[in-house]
Amino acid sequence: MITKEMIDRINFLYHKSKSEGLTEEEKLEQLKLRREYIKEIRNRVKQQLDNIEFVDQHECSDDCCHHHHSR
C-alpha cells in the first residue's frame, strides 16, 4: 500500500539527490521505494482494467445514445 510517508520519503530522496546527492544506502532505499510504488500503481491499474465490462454493441436499442454506424 502506498502511504503518505512513502511518497514523502520518495520526494525527499529525489530532492536530496538533485541538491547534494545520495549515499549508497539512500540510493538503494530510493530504488526499493520506487519499485514498490510502481508495483502498487500497476496493481491498481490492473484491478481497474479487470473490472471493465464490455458491452456488445448489438445490445443497444434503437434510441441508444452511442453511434455504432459503419463507416
N, C-alpha and C positions, 0 to 999 in steps of 0.2 A: 504494500500500500504506500502511495506517495503521501508523505506528510509535509506540513509547512516547514518543519525543521529540516527535512531532507532538501527541499527546494532552497531554503535559506542557506544551507551549507554548500549546495552546488553553486549558488550565486556568489557566495563569499569566496570560494576557491577559484571561481572564474575571475573575479575582480582582482584577487591577490595574484593570480598567475599573470595578469596583464600589468600590474603595478610593480611588484617586487619579485615575482617568481615563486614557484612552489618547491618544497623539499621533495625528495623521492617518495617519502611516506605520503605526503599530501597528493602527489601525482597519482599514486595508486588508489588513494581514497577517492579522488575525483573520478577516476576511471570506473571504479566499482559503483559509485553513486550514479553516474551517467548510465551505466549498463542496467542497473536496477530501474531507473526512471524509464528508459526506453522499453524495457521488458514490460513494465506496467502499462505504458501507453499502448503498446502492441496488443496486450491482452484486452484492454478496454475497447479498442477498435474492433478486434476480432469478435468480442461479445456483441457489439452493436451490429456488425455485419451478420452474425449468426442469427440475430433476431429479426432480420429483414424478411418480410413475407412478400413473395412475388404473386402478383395477380395476373391471371390470364386476360389478355385484352378482350377476348371474346365474351367475357363475363359482364362487360359493361352493357348497360341498357342503351336504348336509342337516345335518351336525354342525358347521357353521360357528358361530363364537362371536359373530358380528355379528348384529344383528337387522334384517332387511330387510322387516318386515311393513308392509303398507299400513295407514294409519290411516283 
